[in-house]
């Protein structure tokens, strides 16, 4: 999970740099010639972050909780991911 947290920090720094660059280009009153490929590095890093954090969390839960709670842990983990995705999609509308 530590690797996931470090990757999360790096992803946010890359995202901030890209957003600053895109904003500066938009404010320069020149035609903006940027492709969607500028978003690939930050999305790759965010995907790796999610993979490292998710796997680390599930392994931690399975190692610390009794076996009788395995299905409950999986349900709670997937529900938290679903709620986080819903909140993120609601925030993107604004």
N, C-alpha and C positions, 0 to 999 in steps of 0.2 A: 504494500500500500504506500510505502514511502516513495518508491519509484513513480507511482501514479501521481502523488502530490507534487513531486518535482516536475514531472511532465506537464502537470496542470499549470504550474507557475510559468514554465517556458511557453506553453500554448497561449497564455494570456498576454505575455510580453510580445510574442509574435503577432497576436491579434491586434494589440495596441499599435504596433509599428505599422501594420498593414492599413489599419483604419486611419491613422494619421496621414499616411501617404495618399490614400484615396481621397481624404478630405482636402488635402493641399492641392491635389490635381483638380478637384471639383471647384475650388475657389479661385483657380488661376485664370478663369475666363478663356481657357483654350479647350479645344475639343478633347474630351477624355477618351483615350484609347487604352482601356484596361480590359483584360479578359477575366473570366471567372477562375482561371487558373491561379490567380493571386490568392484565392481562398483555400487552395488545396493544402498548403503547409499547416495552417492552423487547424483544419479539419482532420488531417492525419494525426497531428499531435493530440487533439481532443479524443479521437478514437482510441489511440494507444492509452491515453489517460483512463478512459472508461474501462478498457480491458484490464489494465493492471489493478485499478481500484475494485472493480466488480469481482474479479477472481480472488483477490486478496481478502475482500470482505467475506465472501462465501466460505473460503477455507478457514478463516478465523472463526466464523460462526459454527461451522461443523466441528472444529476442534475443541471449542469451549462449551458448547451446549450438548445436552444428552441426545442420543440417537432418536428418541421419541419425539423430539422437536424439529427434526430435519425438514419435514414438509411445511411446518409453520414458518421456519426460517426462510425457506424458498418463497413462500407466499408473501411474507413481509418484504423481502428484498425486491421481488418483482412489482409489488404494489407501490413501494417507494419510488421505483424507477418510473412507473406509469404516472404517478402523481407529479413527479419532477418533469416529465415530458409534457404533461398537460399544462403545468404552470409556465413552462418555457414557451409553449405554443401560444398561450394566452398573452404572454408578455410581448411576443413578436408582432401582435396585431397593433400595438400602440406605437 
